[in-house]
Amino acid sequence: MNIETVYESLCIMDERNPCHADVTAYEREPDEPIPGAREKGCACDSCFYGKDSLAVEIIRLQEKLKKGATL
């Protein structure tokens, strides 16, 4: 599984998803962290039931590895 597949597992409102559909027109500063869909109030299956939890954890761990941190 590659990282693109992981991103596809995220909510469609999540900006990291390649099929992202910004239905809320959320504006953020360039250095502001990308908000999760739950923070935008999404109620899709991934958000409501937490089906994207594994994808979110994989992305978090990958970012830690890029920074050189130990897991």
Backbone bond lengths (Angstrom), bond angles and torsions (degrees), N, CA, C in turn:
res aa  C-N    CA-C-N  psi(-1)  N-CA   C-N-CA  omega(-1)  CA-C   N-CA-C  phi
1 M - - - 1.450 - - 1.531 107.63 -
2 N 1.318 115.97 131.64 1.462 119.94 178.16 1.527 109.96 -100.53
3 I 1.324 115.27 171.66 1.466 119.70 -174.69 1.523 111.93 -66.41
4 E 1.330 117.84 -29.49 1.469 120.13 177.87 1.527 110.57 -62.66
5 T 1.315 117.25 -38.15 1.464 121.71 177.61 1.522 110.45 -64.98
6 V 1.322 116.27 -38.30 1.470 121.07 177.33 1.526 109.97 -62.95
7 Y 1.335 116.28 -45.26 1.467 119.86 179.14 1.525 111.73 -62.29
8 E 1.327 117.82 -33.88 1.463 121.12 178.10 1.523 111.94 -67.06
9 S 1.328 117.85 -19.59 1.456 122.12 179.40 1.526 112.67 -79.38
10 L 1.322 116.39 -10.17 1.459 120.53 179.61 1.521 110.29 -78.75
11 C 1.307 115.60 165.81 1.453 122.38 177.24 1.522 110.13 -58.65
12 I 1.303 116.99 148.79 1.465 120.90 179.88 1.522 111.81 -66.40
13 M 1.324 118.06 -20.23 1.465 121.34 177.24 1.522 112.52 -84.42
14 D 1.339 117.24 -10.56 1.458 121.37 179.48 1.530 108.52 -75.67
15 E 1.326 117.05 128.60 1.459 122.08 -176.28 1.523 113.07 -62.98
16 R 1.328 118.20 -20.44 1.463 120.74 179.81 1.516 112.50 -79.23
17 N 1.331 117.87 -17.14 1.463 122.21 178.73 1.520 109.04 -71.60
18 P 1.355 118.14 128.42 1.464 119.49 -179.29 1.528 112.92 -63.94
19 C 1.305 118.79 -20.13 1.466 123.24 178.35 1.524 110.34 -99.23
20 H 1.311 116.79 25.99 1.467 123.80 -175.49 1.528 112.12 -53.87
21 A 1.309 115.66 133.02 1.463 122.27 174.85 1.518 107.10 -126.07
22 D 1.315 116.79 105.77 1.462 121.05 -176.14 1.521 109.53 -83.38
23 V 1.313 115.97 90.33 1.463 120.36 -178.12 1.526 111.77 -87.65
24 T 1.333 117.41 -10.33 1.461 120.10 -178.45 1.518 112.38 -103.55
25 A 1.334 117.32 -8.03 1.470 122.16 -178.64 1.528 110.64 52.70
26 Y 1.312 116.96 45.10 1.465 122.88 -179.60 1.523 109.65 -70.15
27 E 1.304 117.25 126.21 1.464 122.31 178.30 1.527 108.11 -103.80
28 R 1.324 115.62 138.37 1.454 119.74 177.52 1.519 109.37 -143.39
29 E 1.316 115.36 159.35 1.457 121.53 176.85 1.531 108.74 -73.92
30 P 1.344 118.34 153.16 1.471 120.58 -178.40 1.521 114.47 -58.43
31 D 1.334 118.35 -34.49 1.464 120.95 -178.80 1.524 113.41 -91.70
32 E 1.317 117.28 -2.25 1.461 121.79 178.78 1.529 109.21 -74.39
33 P 1.339 118.77 138.08 1.463 120.01 179.19 1.528 111.68 -62.54
34 I 1.320 115.04 149.09 1.461 120.28 179.51 1.527 108.30 -69.79
35 P 1.320 118.21 123.41 1.469 119.49 -179.40 1.524 110.62 -74.48
36 G 1.305 115.76 145.23 1.452 119.74 174.22 1.521 109.70 -73.56
37 A 1.302 116.14 161.17 1.460 120.27 -178.38 1.524 111.22 -62.66
38 R 1.335 116.80 -32.77 1.464 119.43 179.04 1.526 110.44 -61.31
39 E 1.333 116.27 -34.59 1.460 120.97 179.19 1.525 111.08 -70.35
40 K 1.329 117.97 -19.77 1.455 122.07 177.94 1.521 111.13 -91.66
41 G 1.333 118.12 -5.39 1.456 121.44 178.47 1.517 114.24 87.70
42 C 1.317 118.59 25.46 1.463 121.85 -179.82 1.534 109.84 -72.83
43 A 1.323 116.16 146.51 1.462 120.50 179.05 1.526 111.20 -125.26
44 C 1.331 117.84 27.43 1.465 119.65 176.97 1.540 108.93 -70.91
45 D 1.321 117.56 170.77 1.460 121.00 -178.71 1.525 112.31 -58.49
46 S 1.332 116.71 -40.96 1.463 119.79 -179.04 1.522 111.27 -60.29
47 C 1.311 116.21 -41.97 1.465 120.08 -178.09 1.525 112.01 -79.91
48 F 1.304 116.62 -46.99 1.461 120.75 -174.63 1.523 111.77 -65.55
49 Y 1.329 116.72 -43.85 1.466 120.45 -178.05 1.532 113.05 -96.78
50 G 1.321 117.23 -1.54 1.461 120.50 178.79 1.510 113.58 72.50
51 K 1.324 117.29 29.43 1.462 120.61 -178.20 1.521 112.94 -70.53
52 D 1.322 117.21 -14.57 1.457 120.32 179.58 1.527 112.26 -94.39
53 S 1.305 118.03 7.12 1.463 121.76 -175.30 1.516 112.84 -58.81
54 L 1.324 117.83 -41.81 1.460 120.95 -179.82 1.524 110.46 -66.62
55 A 1.322 117.62 -42.10 1.466 120.83 178.08 1.524 110.74 -62.31
56 V 1.323 117.39 -42.78 1.461 121.51 179.11 1.529 110.35 -62.44
57 E 1.309 117.69 -41.15 1.463 121.28 179.13 1.527 111.20 -66.95
58 I 1.314 118.23 -41.03 1.466 121.39 178.06 1.525 110.09 -61.45
59 I 1.320 117.40 -43.59 1.461 121.09 179.59 1.521 110.47 -64.76
60 R 1.330 117.23 -41.40 1.466 121.04 178.78 1.525 111.00 -61.44
61 L 1.326 116.70 -44.45 1.463 120.45 -179.86 1.524 111.55 -67.67
62 Q 1.322 116.97 -37.79 1.461 120.21 178.52 1.530 110.68 -63.64
63 E 1.323 117.16 -40.91 1.460 120.53 178.37 1.525 111.38 -64.60
64 K 1.342 116.97 -37.35 1.461 120.49 176.53 1.524 110.72 -64.09
65 L 1.333 116.67 -41.02 1.464 120.01 179.33 1.519 111.51 -65.67
66 K 1.317 117.48 -37.89 1.464 121.06 178.40 1.517 110.93 -63.10
67 K 1.327 117.24 -32.58 1.467 121.44 -179.97 1.516 111.77 -82.10
68 G 1.335 117.55 -5.78 1.449 121.28 179.10 1.507 114.96 87.73
69 A 1.304 117.65 9.83 1.466 121.38 -179.64 1.522 109.92 -78.56
70 T 1.301 115.81 154.82 1.458 119.94 174.19 1.508 109.62 -88.90
71 L 1.314 115.06 148.20 1.465 119.98 179.52 1.488 108.82 -82.83
